Amino acid sequence: MVQPGDLIRDKNDGDLGLVMSEVRSYGTVEGPGGEYVLVKWALFRAPQRLIMSAIHNGWVEVISEAEETTNR
């Protein structure tokens, strides 16, 4: 599962994107097709919705996971 701060890559065009939101749901469709995250792609000015099925089907890959921070 992806989380904010993860760096992803579109396998089709090689574009890099930064995940900007937690996984959200459309509420009308079950499974990965009904879930999405907001991604800031290098090719677009504003964040775009990315449906989770793109990751589940292997069209997009996570190339770097965000570091978790802990309070000490």
C-alpha positions as CSV (number, residue, x, y, z in Angstrom):
1,M,0.0,0.0,0.0
2,V,1.3,3.5,-0.8
3,Q,1.4,6.4,1.6
4,P,2.2,10.1,1.4
5,G,5.8,10.7,0.5
6,D,6.3,7.6,-1.6
7,L,8.0,8.2,-5.0
8,I,6.3,6.3,-7.9
9,R,7.1,5.8,-11.6
10,D,4.7,5.3,-14.5
11,K,6.1,2.3,-16.3
12,N,4.6,3.4,-19.6
13,D,6.1,6.9,-19.9
14,G,8.7,6.9,-17.1
15,D,7.1,9.9,-15.4
16,L,7.9,10.3,-11.7
17,G,5.2,11.2,-9.1
18,L,5.1,11.9,-5.5
19,V,2.1,10.5,-3.5
20,M,0.4,13.4,-1.7
21,S,-2.5,11.7,0.1
22,E,-3.5,8.7,2.0
23,V,-5.6,6.1,0.1
24,R,-9.1,7.5,-0.4
25,S,-12.3,5.8,-1.6
26,Y,-14.9,6.8,-4.1
27,G,-17.4,5.0,-1.9
28,T,-19.3,3.5,-4.8
29,V,-16.8,0.9,-6.2
30,E,-15.2,-1.9,-4.2
31,G,-11.5,-2.9,-4.3
32,P,-8.6,-1.1,-5.9
33,G,-10.7,0.4,-8.7
34,G,-12.7,2.3,-6.1
35,E,-9.6,3.6,-4.2
36,Y,-7.2,6.4,-5.2
37,V,-4.4,8.6,-4.1
38,L,-3.5,12.1,-5.1
39,V,-0.1,12.2,-6.9
40,K,2.0,15.2,-8.0
41,W,3.4,14.1,-11.3
42,A,6.4,15.8,-12.9
43,L,4.3,16.4,-16.1
44,F,1.3,18.1,-14.5
45,R,0.9,21.3,-12.5
46,A,-1.7,20.1,-10.0
47,P,-2.0,16.7,-8.2
48,Q,-3.9,14.0,-10.1
49,R,-6.0,11.1,-8.9
50,L,-4.3,7.7,-9.4
51,I,-6.6,4.7,-9.0
52,M,-5.0,2.0,-6.9
53,S,-5.6,-0.6,-9.6
54,A,-2.8,1.0,-11.6
55,I,-0.4,-0.1,-8.8
56,H,-2.1,-3.5,-8.3
57,N,-1.9,-4.2,-12.1
58,G,1.8,-3.2,-12.3
59,W,1.3,-0.1,-14.5
60,V,2.9,2.1,-11.8
61,E,5.6,1.0,-9.4
62,V,6.8,2.3,-6.0
63,I,10.5,3.2,-6.4
64,S,11.1,4.8,-3.0
65,E,9.0,4.6,0.2
66,A,8.7,7.5,2.6
67,E,10.6,7.2,5.8
68,E,8.5,6.9,8.9
69,T,9.3,9.3,11.6
70,T,8.9,8.6,15.3
71,N,8.4,10.9,18.2
72,R,11.1,10.6,20.8
